[in-house]
Amino acid sequence: MDDIEKLKNYKVLYVEDDDITREMASRMISKYFRNIVIAADGREGLEKFSAEAPDLIITDLSMPEMSGFEMISHNKDVPIIVTTAYRNETESLDNVNAVVFKPVNKKLLLQAISDIYD
């Protein structure tokens, strides 16, 4: 990513139900984005999406309360990166910008973000 500094001004909504994964990945992306909004499931993610107007959504798919599938179906304009451990879940996705398989690799996640904003 040539101009990583430009990312500092973007707001990211990160949705992940697993506590350890959420903590590790949010720490990783906080090095690049100043404003990260965290949600623990799709329902909370959708609420924060409406309230916070993020520039980018990074979300898991399999979550309690509301899945990432349902949450992202409400979005039409914001770029989405899906993180999932299940490759077969991604076969029906057509409204996402990138998929990064778990465990999330920093280089692959940053490449996916770079591809969206370059």
Steps between C-alpha positions, in 0.01 A plus 500: 500500500669815381318760703403334826462840667180571308333212685532679833197714416267213411253357749486120516222284639648169614247226583620174659337278761814321622657702782861400431477550124323834550770622738793388284363628171379831642847559645652419162278739302519776764856560379355619169161650589442756775129439524393138548148411609474151648193276506464147641227374265301594193216668690741727687691551175186616320416740785852645495495513120189721515634718782864535393494509116829311449713521187585128509345188653709199600275220620480136587209303353400236759387686812219477755206742509541602135741354249743701295299390194189673632688805624674567168177453307395839647805672350516624142771765496778422750788268402496165683777258586384165633713296739401137538645159577248327273581519130161356400325798664646735242359326192175696506652839579467751220487834679839496672830649390731235645517184708783431745504152648571440868731500673522856372836571344606863542658521155190358325265727693707808419516394135120468491464849650759638261317351202183683604659842548770505231 
